Amino acid sequence: MFGFFKSPGNNLSNESNSKGTINPGRRTSSEPILITPDFDHPSSKDKYKDDFRDSGGLQSQTTEDLEKYAVYKAEETTKGVNNCLKIAEDIRSDATRTLDMLHQQGEQINRTHVMAVEMDKDLSRGEKLLNNLGGMFSMPWKPKKTKHIAGPMITPADNPSKQSENRKEQREKLGLAPTGNKGRSRSQTPPPEPTNALQKVEQEKAKQEDGLSDLSDILGDLKSMAVDMGSELDRQNKALDHLSDDVDELNSRVKGANQRARHLLSK
């Protein structure tokens, strides 16, 4: 007499929509719930980077967040110091190579001037021979000399032993030669691991002080190398002027010797 009606929820619990997915309004209690994470929520690092602008500022943060923020800032400062130190070390390496090249260039100028002195000696013997070839029926010929070729000018500052010592020091700074005590002397015992934020910040401050001290040493080295470069360039400019005068003298004498030779051959 009485009929039993099925519940619509039970009747449709396993139904699927036209796309083959479970209708969320008819999910049974045994089906798992898929929770999508909120990727738009800023992470701690993002909050530290924008100084908590999106979360009420520094005044609205807990003590724990402020401690983490202090550690983050200390680590960022240490990274900045280390980056500056790396750049300074690269500049010092380039400056050392440049200074070494300048020393080699100076030695090349010196060797060229020594060769000019040897040419002067050979040319003097040739001039004497050309004068003797004229014989008694030829007018005497005397080469025209305007200056004496004395060779390279070496000052006390240009002493080869001092230059070698300077190059050795520069190569040691570059790491191309062994050194006794390179860099600042620091304790070989590693510091204990920090147990709280304050100790971590203090540890980062110690690293920053070491890095800044090394940076100061490198800047001092760069200043010394800049002075050495200026002195070396001044010395080479003077040496080149002196070499240019001697070469001009040799060219003039060679032209005179060629004219004498052509005069003898034309007879």
Secondary structure as GFF3:
##gff-version 3
##sequence-region A 1 267
A	DSSP	alpha_helix	8	11	.	.	.	ID=ss1
A	DSSP	three_ten_helix	24	26	.	.	.	ID=ss2
A	DSSP	alpha_helix	44	49	.	.	.	ID=ss3
A	DSSP	three_ten_helix	53	55	.	.	.	ID=ss4
A	DSSP	three_ten_helix	58	60	.	.	.	ID=ss5
A	DSSP	alpha_helix	63	133	.	.	.	ID=ss6
A	DSSP	three_ten_helix	156	158	.	.	.	ID=ss7
A	DSSP	alpha_helix	160	174	.	.	.	ID=ss8
A	DSSP	alpha_helix	197	265	.	.	.	ID=ss9
###
